[in-house]
Amino acid sequence: MTLPRAYEDQLVERAKQDADAFGELYDHYFGQIYRFVFSRLRDQEAAEDVTSEVFFKALRAIGRYKPSGHPFSAWLYQISVNAINDHYRSRKPTSSLDSAIAVADPSRPVDDRVVDSAEAARVWAAIDDLPPQQRAAMTLKLGEDLKLAQIGEILGKSEGAVKLLIHRGMIGVRLRLGIVVAVEEQR
């Protein structure tokens, strides 16, 4: 459920001075931001830690926040994307058979599930290497399954610009994964 823009703007202004107002923003957006972070990390403990970090960073920076005509959630998503990237940069690569299997269909053979999980990790790693705007658009589309208009609102872009970011992001992912891209798509 989206907060009415005027109410949200007033709440954000109050949150700069009033912890209860920030608490209301936290209560309203926590689930949405947690789902987004979890969709990228696929680890409950890490998602909880990163989501907490997102709101801690938001609390520290709320005094500098200036409404830009976009919902407050757009700012939180931007902080989230950066926090997710920080999380990946700060940890050593690990491989856990249990976590790979946990996110897959248990009725399929284990080796197929591990291959699928590894392939998904390769795709997300390729997305993480994209330029920031493409990475954010791809993450919101694939990780959150948001509509182009919603992504545009979050990123401050038109639907056409979002389509272009996603298109270029897909080309970038294909190139990073070594998938042949047709010459006409590269133009």
N, CA, C and O of each residue as an XYZ file, in Angstrom:
748
protein
N       0.836     -1.166      0.000
C       0.000      0.000      0.000
C       0.894      1.246      0.000
O       1.816      1.362      0.807
N       0.614      2.142     -0.887
C       1.396      3.365     -1.014
C       0.797      4.462     -0.148
O      -0.420      4.633     -0.075
N       1.681      5.192      0.500
C       1.225      6.343      1.274
C       0.867      7.470      0.312
O       1.531      7.626     -0.712
N      -0.159      8.255      0.609
C      -0.438      9.432     -0.229
C       0.799     10.339     -0.221
O       1.413     10.559      0.823
N       1.148     10.851     -1.384
C       2.401     11.605     -1.545
C       2.501     12.774     -0.576
O       3.553     12.972      0.033
N       1.444     13.549     -0.418
C       1.495     14.711      0.482
C       1.749     14.253      1.918
O       2.547     14.862      2.630
N       1.074     13.185      2.345
C       1.269     12.666      3.702
C       2.697     12.150      3.866
O       3.347     12.409      4.879
N       3.177     11.420      2.862
C       4.535     10.883      2.912
C       5.560     12.013      3.021
O       6.489     11.930      3.825
N       5.397     13.061      2.224
C       6.326     14.202      2.278
C       6.313     14.847      3.665
O       7.367     15.192      4.198
N       5.127     15.011      4.247
C       5.022     15.578      5.596
C       5.674     14.660      6.633
O       6.358     15.120      7.548
N       5.449     13.364      6.471
C       6.016     12.383      7.396
C       7.546     12.393      7.332
O       8.214     12.326      8.364
N       8.094     12.478      6.126
C       9.545     12.531      5.957
C      10.098     13.791      6.616
O      11.125     13.735      7.292
N       9.435     14.913      6.429
C       9.903     16.154      7.066
C       9.859     16.032      8.588
O      10.778     16.475      9.277
N       8.799     15.436      9.106
C       8.717     15.236     10.561
C       9.797     14.270     11.046
O      10.346     14.432     12.136
N      10.093     13.264     10.221
C      11.082     12.244     10.599
C      12.480     12.832     10.765
O      13.332     12.226     11.415
N      12.722     13.996     10.189
C      14.027     14.643     10.347
C      14.255     15.090     11.791
O      15.396     15.274     12.216
N      13.166     15.265     12.543
C      13.246     15.718     13.939
C      12.611     14.738     14.926
O      12.912     14.769     16.119
N      11.727     13.865     14.420
C      10.885     13.054     15.295
C      11.108     11.559     15.024
O      10.812     11.061     13.938
N      11.632     10.862     16.025
C      11.911      9.434     15.877
C      10.632      8.631     15.611
O      10.672      7.627     14.900
N       9.504      9.064     16.175
C       8.245      8.344     15.946
C       7.828      8.418     14.475
O       7.303      7.448     13.927
N       8.057      9.549     13.849
C       7.724      9.687     12.421
C       8.622      8.777     11.588
O       8.156      8.135     10.646
N       9.918      8.721     11.937
C      10.803      7.798     11.205
C      10.354      6.357     11.453
O      10.405      5.520     10.552
N       9.917      6.078     12.675
C       9.401      4.743     12.980
C       8.208      4.376     12.114
O       8.060      3.222     11.712
N       7.363      5.348     11.828
C       6.216      5.089     10.956
C       6.681      4.771      9.533
O       6.142      3.873      8.886
N       7.680      5.507      9.052
C       8.253      5.212      7.733
C       8.867      3.806      7.731
O       8.683      3.036      6.788
N       9.588      3.494      8.790
C      10.204      2.170      8.936
C       9.137      1.079      8.884
O       9.258      0.111      8.133
N       8.094      1.250      9.690
C       7.017      0.249      9.727
C       6.366      0.077      8.361
O       6.037     -1.040      7.961
N       6.182      1.174      7.655
C       5.513      1.113      6.362
C       6.383      0.451      5.292
O       5.876     -0.327      4.484
N       7.669      0.746      5.275
C       8.539      0.295      4.180
C       9.405     -0.910      4.494
O      10.020     -1.467      3.585
N       9.475     -1.332      5.752
C      10.383     -2.421      6.098
C      10.126     -3.676      5.261
O      11.056     -4.216      4.663
N       8.888     -4.144      5.211
C       8.569     -5.376      4.483
C       8.939     -5.297      3.011
O       9.490     -6.245      2.452
N       8.642     -4.187      2.397
C       8.936     -3.986      0.974
C      10.447     -4.024      0.733
O      10.907     -4.678     -0.202
N      11.210     -3.337      1.559
C      12.660     -3.296      1.386
C      13.276     -4.646      1.738
O      14.198     -5.099      1.060
N      12.784     -5.285      2.778
C      13.292     -6.612      3.141
C      13.084     -7.609      1.994
O      14.006     -8.348      1.649
N      11.886     -7.636      1.404
C      11.611     -8.556      0.292
C      12.575     -8.297     -0.863
O      13.086     -9.234     -1.476
N      12.817     -7.021     -1.153
C      13.739     -6.674     -2.234
C      15.147     -7.186     -1.916
O      15.783     -7.816     -2.761
N      15.625     -6.921     -0.718
C      16.976     -7.348     -0.329
C      17.056     -8.874     -0.324
O      18.021     -9.448     -0.830
N      16.049     -9.525      0.244
C      16.058    -10.988      0.282
C      16.047    -11.584     -1.122
O      16.686    -12.608     -1.365
N      15.327    -10.953     -2.046
C      15.276    -11.483     -3.412
C      16.653    -11.491     -4.057
O      16.911    -12.294     -4.954
N      17.532    -10.614     -3.615
C      18.889    -10.569     -4.151
C      19.853    -11.456     -3.384
O      20.736    -12.068     -3.984
N      19.703    -11.537     -2.073
C      20.683    -12.254     -1.263
C      20.320    -13.719     -1.042
O      21.202    -14.567     -0.908
N      19.032    -14.014     -1.003
C      18.541    -15.378     -0.775
C      19.097    -15.999      0.507
O      19.349    -17.202      0.577
N      19.278    -15.160      1.500
C      19.785    -15.610      2.791
C      19.100    -14.752      3.846
O      19.295    -13.537      3.889
N      18.296    -15.385      4.696
C      17.481    -14.635      5.652
C      18.324    -13.778      6.588
O      18.022    -12.601      6.785
N      19.367    -14.346      7.163
C      20.185    -13.598      8.115
C      20.860    -12.406      7.431
O      20.864    -11.299      7.968
N      21.427    -12.637      6.249
C      22.079    -11.545      5.522
C      21.063    -10.480      5.118
O      21.349     -9.285      5.196
N      19.878    -10.911      4.686
C      18.843     -9.953      4.274
C      18.397     -9.105      5.467
O      18.175     -7.903      5.326
N      18.268     -9.727      6.635
C      17.897     -8.965      7.829
C      18.979     -7.941      8.170
O      18.678     -6.792      8.493
N      20.249     -8.372      8.095
C      21.362     -7.465      8.399
C      21.422     -6.297      7.417
O      21.569     -5.144      7.822
N      21.308     -6.602      6.131
C      21.393     -5.559      5.108
C      20.194     -4.621      5.209
O      20.355     -3.409      5.072
N      19.006     -5.151      5.443
C      17.826     -4.299      5.585
C      17.973     -3.376      6.791
O      17.615     -2.200      6.722
N      18.488     -3.896      7.872
C      18.743     -3.043      9.048
C      19.735     -1.948      8.699
O      19.568     -0.798      9.107
N      20.758     -2.300      7.952
C      21.757     -1.311      7.531
C      21.123     -0.240      6.645
O      21.454      0.940      6.765
N      20.224     -0.640      5.766
C      19.532      0.315      4.896
C      18.804      1.359      5.744
O      18.932      2.558      5.499
N      18.048      0.909      6.730
C      17.285      1.851      7.547
C      18.189      2.657      8.478
O      17.888      3.808      8.793
N      19.281      2.065      8.913
C      20.237      2.818      9.725
C      20.854      3.942      8.888
O      20.980      5.074      9.356
N      21.238      3.620      7.646
C      21.792      4.646      6.752
C      20.747      5.716      6.446
O      21.062      6.904      6.398
N      19.511      5.291      6.240
C      18.434      6.247      5.969
C      18.226      7.169      7.163
O      18.038      8.373      6.992
N      18.259      6.614      8.364
C      18.086      7.425      9.570
C      19.216      8.451      9.694
O      18.974      9.617     10.010
N      20.454      8.004      9.442
C      21.598      8.926      9.530
C      21.528     10.025      8.480
O      21.975     11.145      8.727
N      20.969      9.715      7.304
C      20.974     10.674      6.199
C      19.660     11.417      6.011
O      19.567     12.276      5.134
N      18.644     11.114      6.809
C      17.317     11.701      6.594
C      17.354     13.226      6.622
O      16.574     13.873      5.923
N      18.231     13.798      7.401
C      18.327     15.263      7.473
C      18.744     15.887      6.156
O      18.428     17.046      5.888
N      19.451     15.131      5.332
C      19.901     15.632      4.019
C      18.930     15.267      2.890
O      19.097     15.712      1.755
N      17.924     14.463      3.206
C      16.966     14.038      2.177
C      16.135     15.225      1.708
O      15.600     15.991      2.509
N      16.043     15.354      0.391
C      15.184     16.381     -0.201
C      14.234     15.688     -1.176
O      14.675     14.964     -2.068
N      12.930     15.911     -1.003
C      11.978     15.293     -1.936
C      12.298     15.701     -3.375
O      12.566     16.866     -3.670
N      12.261     14.711     -4.251
C      12.608     14.968     -5.649
C      11.424     14.726     -6.572
O      11.583     14.649     -7.791
N      10.242     14.609     -5.992
C       9.071     14.316     -6.809
C       8.837     12.822     -6.946
O       7.868     12.397     -7.576
N       9.721     12.022     -6.358
C       9.591     10.570     -6.390
C       9.223     10.085     -4.994
O       9.462     10.789     -4.013
N       8.649      8.901     -4.894
C       8.295      8.406     -3.567
C       9.540      8.194     -2.699
O      10.637      7.980     -3.213
N       9.358      8.254     -1.413
C      10.438      8.016     -0.457
C      11.049      6.640     -0.679
O      12.245      6.446     -0.463
N      10.226      5.681     -1.113
C      10.732      4.326     -1.353
C      11.821      4.313     -2.417
O      12.698      3.450     -2.377
N      11.791      5.249     -3.371
C      12.840      5.303     -4.397
C      14.200      5.532     -3.739
O      15.197      4.922     -4.123
N      14.226      6.406     -2.758
C      15.466      6.683     -2.030
C      15.903      5.436     -1.256
O      17.086      5.097     -1.232
N      14.943      4.760     -0.626
C      15.266      3.541      0.113
C      15.775      2.441     -0.816
O      16.700      1.712     -0.457
N      15.183      2.310     -2.008
C      15.669      1.316     -2.965
C      17.103      1.633     -3.392
O      17.922      0.724     -3.528
N      17.408      2.899     -3.601
C      18.772      3.264     -3.992
C      19.752      2.908     -2.883
O      20.829      2.374     -3.153
N      19.391      3.197     -1.646
C      20.245      2.817     -0.522
C      20.381      1.293     -0.479
O      21.463      0.773     -0.204
N      19.292      0.585     -0.747
C      19.303     -0.886     -0.728
C      20.249     -1.461     -1.773
O      21.035     -2.361     -1.478
N      20.172     -0.946     -2.985
C      21.050     -1.435     -4.051
C      22.512     -1.246     -3.643
O      23.332     -2.145     -3.829
N      22.830     -0.097     -3.096
C      24.201      0.153     -2.651
C      24.592     -0.766     -1.493
O      25.714     -1.273     -1.459
N      23.684     -0.983     -0.552
C      23.981     -1.853      0.591
C      24.164     -3.303      0.150
O      25.015     -4.011      0.687
N      23.376     -3.743     -0.816
C      23.532     -5.101     -1.354
C      24.900     -5.230     -2.023
O      25.605     -6.220     -1.827
N      25.262     -4.235     -2.804
C      26.572     -4.271     -3.457
C      27.696     -4.263     -2.430
O      28.680     -4.988     -2.584
N      27.561     -3.455     -1.387
C      28.555     -3.431     -0.310
C      28.657     -4.806      0.345
O      29.752     -5.274      0.657
N      27.517     -5.442      0.548
C      27.496     -6.774      1.156
C      28.286     -7.766      0.293
O      29.109     -8.522      0.810
N      28.039     -7.762     -1.002
C      28.745     -8.691     -1.887
C      30.240     -8.390     -1.942
O      31.059     -9.308     -1.984
N      30.591     -7.117     -1.940
C      32.011     -6.753     -1.985
C      32.741     -7.131     -0.703
O      33.929     -7.453     -0.733
N      32.032     -7.091      0.420
C      32.682     -7.301      1.715
C      32.836     -8.770      2.095
O      33.593     -9.097      3.009
N      32.145     -9.633      1.421
C      32.238    -11.034      1.832
C      33.060    -11.835      0.841
O      33.137    -11.514     -0.345
N      33.660    -12.867      1.355
C      34.445    -13.764      0.512
C      33.485    -14.703     -0.193
O      32.480    -15.113      0.387
N      33.785    -15.050     -1.446
C      32.902    -15.982     -2.143
C      32.859    -17.327     -1.415
O      33.891    -17.895     -1.057
N      31.668    -17.805     -1.213
C      31.489    -19.113     -0.594
C      30.477    -19.892     -1.399
O      29.697    -19.327     -2.167
N      30.501    -21.172     -1.215
C      29.535    -22.016     -1.898
C      28.907    -22.931     -0.859
O      29.611    -23.641     -0.141
N      27.619    -22.914     -0.782
C      26.931    -23.751      0.181
C      25.907    -24.605     -0.551
O      24.926    -24.101     -1.098
N      26.157    -25.892     -0.547
C      25.240    -26.815     -1.195
C      23.851    -26.716     -0.562
O      22.842    -26.759     -1.266
N      23.801    -26.585      0.767
C      22.511    -26.496      1.446
C      21.720    -25.277      0.999
O      20.524    -25.388      0.729
N      22.370    -24.101      0.915
C      21.627    -22.905      0.518
C      21.240    -22.977     -0.951
O      20.195    -22.455     -1.338
N      22.061    -23.611     -1.769
C      21.724    -23.755     -3.185
C      20.489    -24.630     -3.347
O      19.626    -24.355     -4.181
N      20.413    -25.676     -2.552
C      19.278    -26.595     -2.651
C      18.023    -25.996     -2.027
O      16.914    -26.256     -2.495
N      18.188    -25.204     -0.985
C      17.043    -24.659     -0.251
C      16.152    -23.784     -1.111
O      14.945    -23.735     -0.874
N      16.696    -23.091     -2.102
C      15.892    -22.190     -2.910
C      15.327    -22.863     -4.150
O      14.649    -22.217     -4.950
N      15.597    -24.146     -4.320
C      15.154    -24.840     -5.526
C      14.002    -25.794     -5.208
O      13.671    -26.030     -4.046
N      13.415    -26.324     -6.247
C      12.305    -27.259     -6.147
C      12.814    -28.608     -5.612
O      13.614    -29.269     -6.274
N      12.360    -29.018     -4.427
C      12.876    -30.255     -3.839
C      12.484    -31.522     -4.605
O      13.043    -32.589     -4.348
N      11.554    -31.425     -5.520
C      11.158    -32.624     -6.259
C      12.100    -32.911     -7.436
O      12.029    -33.984     -8.035
N      12.972    -31.969     -7.765
C      13.924    -32.170     -8.857
C      15.201    -32.799     -8.322
O      15.505    -32.662     -7.137
N      15.957    -33.486     -9.178
C      17.219    -34.083     -8.726
C      18.171    -33.016     -8.177
O      18.202    -31.885     -8.663
N      18.940    -33.394     -7.161
C      19.842    -32.469     -6.485
C      20.821    -31.827     -7.473
O      21.035    -30.616     -7.418
N      21.414    -32.609     -8.369
C      22.405    -32.037     -9.284
C      21.782    -30.990    -10.212
O      22.435    -30.000    -10.541
N      20.531    -31.190    -10.640
C      19.844    -30.183    -11.462
C      19.598    -28.913    -10.666
O      19.756    -27.810    -11.189
N      19.207    -29.061     -9.387
C      18.940    -27.900     -8.549
C      20.214    -27.093     -8.307
O      20.182    -25.863     -8.328
N      21.319    -27.770     -8.083
C      22.584    -27.075     -7.846
C      23.022    -26.329     -9.107
O      23.493    -25.195     -9.026
N      22.870    -26.960    -10.266
C      23.220    -26.299    -11.531
C      22.365    -25.054    -11.730
O      22.883    -24.003    -12.107
N      21.050    -25.162    -11.478
C      20.161    -24.001    -11.622
C      20.556    -22.876    -10.670
O      20.574    -21.708    -11.057
N      20.872    -23.226     -9.432
C      21.264    -22.223     -8.451
C      22.568    -21.548     -8.866
O      22.704    -20.331     -8.745
N      23.514    -22.328     -9.349
C      24.795    -21.772     -9.800
C      24.582    -20.851    -10.996
O      25.218    -19.802    -11.094
N      23.695    -21.237    -11.900
C      23.417    -20.405    -13.069
C      22.753    -19.093    -12.650
O      23.091    -18.032    -13.176
N      21.818    -19.158    -11.713
C      21.179    -17.936    -11.215
C      22.221    -17.031    -10.565
O      22.178    -15.813    -10.739
N      23.148    -17.610     -9.826
C      24.209    -16.811     -9.197
C      25.085    -16.149    -10.259
O      25.504    -15.005    -10.084
N      25.366    -16.848    -11.351
C      26.153    -16.269    -12.454
C      25.415    -15.086    -13.080
O      26.021    -14.054    -13.370
N      24.113    -15.237    -13.284
C      23.325    -14.160    -13.880
C      23.328    -12.943    -12.958
O      23.543    -11.822    -13.418
N      23.088    -13.152    -11.646
C      23.066    -12.026    -10.713
C      24.442    -11.385    -10.599
O      24.543    -10.169    -10.432
N      25.495    -12.178    -10.686
C      26.851    -11.609    -10.663
C      27.067    -10.732    -11.891
O      27.680     -9.669    -11.797
N      26.566    -11.174    -13.039
C      26.675    -10.365    -14.267
C      25.867     -9.077    -14.125
O      26.310     -8.019    -14.570
N      24.701     -9.155    -13.519
C      23.892     -7.956    -13.295
C      24.627     -7.000    -12.359
O      24.606     -5.786    -12.561
N      25.269     -7.546    -11.344
C      26.008     -6.707    -10.392
C      27.162     -5.959    -11.052
O      27.607     -4.938    -10.529
N      27.655     -6.448    -12.189
C      28.754     -5.787    -12.906
C      28.277     -4.706    -13.879
O      29.096     -4.013    -14.483
N      26.974     -4.559    -14.032
C      26.437     -3.552    -14.953
C      26.640     -2.142    -14.383
O      26.855     -1.976    -13.183
N      26.568     -1.129    -15.259
C      26.577      0.249    -14.749
C      25.410      0.450    -13.771
O      24.384     -0.219    -13.889
N      25.562      1.365    -12.811
C      24.568      1.496    -11.724
C      23.114      1.619    -12.163
O      22.254      0.948    -11.591
N      22.806      2.447    -13.155
C      21.408      2.622    -13.558
C      20.843      1.350    -14.184
O      19.697      0.986    -13.917
N      21.637      0.672    -15.015
C      21.189     -0.585    -15.607
C      21.007     -1.639    -14.523
O      20.023     -2.379    -14.530
N      21.948     -1.706    -13.596
C      21.883     -2.680    -12.500
C      20.615     -2.445    -11.679
O      19.907     -3.396    -11.348
N      20.327     -1.192    -11.352
C      19.137     -0.889    -10.548
C      17.868     -1.280    -11.305
O      16.975     -1.900    -10.727
N      17.776     -0.927    -12.585
C      16.588     -1.263    -13.383
C      16.402     -2.775    -13.487
O      15.291     -3.281    -13.331
N      17.485     -3.488    -13.750
C      17.404     -4.953    -13.870
C      17.018     -5.583    -12.533
O      16.218     -6.518    -12.492
N      17.582     -5.077    -11.454
C      17.286     -5.618    -10.126
C      15.821     -5.403     -9.769
O      15.166     -6.306     -9.250
N      15.310     -4.219    -10.045
C      13.913     -3.938     -9.722
C      12.968     -4.748    -10.604
O      11.902     -5.160    -10.146
N      13.344     -4.982    -11.860
C      12.496     -5.752    -12.768
C      12.556     -7.241    -12.439
O      11.520     -7.883    -12.267
N      13.765     -7.790    -12.352
C      13.903     -9.234    -12.163
C      13.781     -9.649    -10.694
O      13.218    -10.700    -10.387
N      14.305     -8.827     -9.800
C      14.278     -9.192     -8.387
C      12.972     -8.870     -7.699
O      12.532     -9.597     -6.808
N      12.349     -7.776     -8.115
C      11.111     -7.334     -7.471
C       9.887     -7.514     -8.356
O       8.755     -7.406     -7.885
N      10.112     -7.790     -9.642
C       9.040     -7.954    -10.624
C       8.130     -6.723    -10.672
O       6.908     -6.836    -10.767
N       8.757     -5.549    -10.605
C       7.991     -4.309    -10.687
C       7.664     -3.987    -12.140
O       8.368     -4.416    -13.055
N       6.620     -3.250    -12.336
C       6.234     -2.787    -13.675
C       7.155     -1.629    -14.083
O       7.745     -0.961    -13.234
N       7.267     -1.407    -15.386
C       8.154     -0.365    -15.891
C       7.823      1.005    -15.299
O       8.727      1.778    -14.980
N       6.538      1.305    -15.153
C       6.138      2.595    -14.594
C       6.630      2.733    -13.152
O       7.089      3.803    -12.752
N       6.535      1.660    -12.378
C       7.007      1.699    -10.995
C       8.522      1.900    -10.941
O       9.026      2.681    -10.134
N       9.234      1.190    -11.804
C      10.690      1.326    -11.855
C      11.057      2.750    -12.259
O      11.971      3.352    -11.695
N      10.337      3.275    -13.234
C      10.584      4.642    -13.676
C      10.377      5.643    -12.559
O      11.143      6.596    -12.417
N       9.338      5.424    -11.763
C       9.068      6.320    -10.642
C      10.204      6.248     -9.621
O      10.640      7.274     -9.098
N      10.673      5.052     -9.343
C      11.756      4.873     -8.373
C      13.056      5.491     -8.871
O      13.772      6.143     -8.110
N      13.360      5.283    -10.151
C      14.627      5.769    -10.702
C      14.545      7.191    -11.247
O      15.563      7.778    -11.612
N      13.341      7.741    -11.301
C      13.194      9.081    -11.850
C      13.364      9.104    -13.356
O      13.920     10.054    -13.909
N      12.888      8.060    -14.023
C      13.034      7.918    -15.474
C      11.666      7.659    -16.105
O      10.724      7.233    -15.436
N      11.581      7.925    -17.406
C      10.355      7.593    -18.139
C      10.320      6.084    -18.380
O      11.336      5.401    -18.253
N       9.148      5.578    -18.726
C       9.032      4.148    -19.042
C       9.947      3.780    -20.203
O      10.567      2.716    -20.196
N      10.032      4.655    -21.196
C      10.911      4.397    -22.342
C      12.368      4.304    -21.928
O      13.110      3.457    -22.423
N      12.776      5.180    -21.016
C      14.154      5.142    -20.526
C      14.415      3.861    -19.742
O      15.501      3.286    -19.826
N      13.419      3.415    -18.980
C      13.562      2.174    -18.222
C      13.677      0.994    -19.175
O      14.510      0.111    -18.971
N      12.841      0.970    -20.226
C      12.927     -0.098    -21.227
C      14.320     -0.150    -21.827
O      14.888     -1.227    -22.002
N      14.870      1.019    -22.141
C      16.204      1.091    -22.721
C      17.261      0.600    -21.728
O      18.175     -0.131    -22.109
N      17.142      0.996    -20.465
C      18.087      0.519    -19.449
C      18.039     -1.000    -19.328
O      19.080     -1.652    -19.252
N      16.835     -1.562    -19.311
C      16.685     -3.016    -19.193
C      17.217     -3.701    -20.452
O      17.895     -4.725    -20.357
N      16.920     -3.151    -21.621
C      17.410     -3.721    -22.873
C      18.938     -3.731    -22.892
O      19.557     -4.750    -23.202
N      19.537     -2.592    -22.558
C      21.005     -2.514    -22.522
C      21.570     -3.419    -21.430
O      22.628     -4.024    -21.599
N      20.860     -3.505    -20.317
C      21.287     -4.402    -19.250
C      21.282     -5.856    -19.696
O      22.205     -6.609    -19.384
N      20.241     -6.253    -20.429
C      20.177     -7.625    -20.946
C      21.329     -7.901    -21.905
O      21.926     -8.977    -21.871
N      21.638     -6.936    -22.756
C      22.777     -7.099    -23.663
C      24.065     -7.242    -22.846
O      24.895     -8.105    -23.132
N      24.223     -6.392    -21.832
C      25.404     -6.464    -20.983
C      25.526     -7.794    -20.268
O      26.621     -8.347    -20.168
N      24.413     -8.315    -19.768
C      24.430     -9.612    -19.087
C      24.807    -10.706    -20.071
O      25.632    -11.565    -19.761
N      24.211    -10.679    -21.253
C      24.548    -11.695    -22.262
C      26.037    -11.658    -22.603
O      26.684    -12.700    -22.702
N      26.571    -10.457    -22.780
C      27.998    -10.338    -23.085
C      28.850    -10.878    -21.948
O      29.816    -11.602    -22.186
N      28.503    -10.535    -20.721
C      29.266    -10.995    -19.554
C      29.187    -12.505    -19.380
O      30.116    -13.127    -18.866
N      28.071    -13.091    -19.813
C      27.906    -14.540    -19.707
C      28.410    -15.278    -20.937
O      28.388    -16.508    -20.987
N      28.866    -14.518    -21.933
C      29.381    -15.139    -23.152
C      28.306    -15.651    -24.080
O      28.556    -16.533    -24.902
N      27.107    -15.103    -23.955
C      26.004    -15.493    -24.833
C      26.074    -14.598    -26.059
O      26.186    -13.378    -25.944
N      26.008    -15.214    -27.233
C      26.110    -14.466    -28.480
C      24.914    -13.530    -28.611
O      23.765    -13.937    -28.435
N      25.204    -12.273    -28.923
C      24.170    -11.256    -29.115
C      24.128    -10.894    -30.577
O      25.169    -10.652    -31.187
N      22.928    -10.851    -31.155
C      22.782    -10.525    -32.564
C      23.351     -9.127    -32.838
O      23.250     -8.230    -32.001
N      23.946     -8.959    -34.016
C      24.584     -7.694    -34.388
C      23.592     -6.539    -34.318
O      23.961     -5.452    -33.874
N      22.351     -6.736    -34.741
C      21.391     -5.631    -34.741
C      21.034     -5.188    -33.327
O      20.644     -4.037    -33.134
N      21.155     -6.072    -32.324
C      20.883     -5.671    -30.944
C      21.987     -4.794    -30.386
O      21.745     -4.013    -29.466
N      23.200     -4.906    -30.925
C      24.338     -4.158    -30.414
C      24.370     -2.729    -30.911
O      25.128     -1.913    -30.386
N      23.560     -2.400    -31.921
C      23.576     -1.041    -32.482
C      23.047     -0.041    -31.541
O      22.995      1.146    -31.865
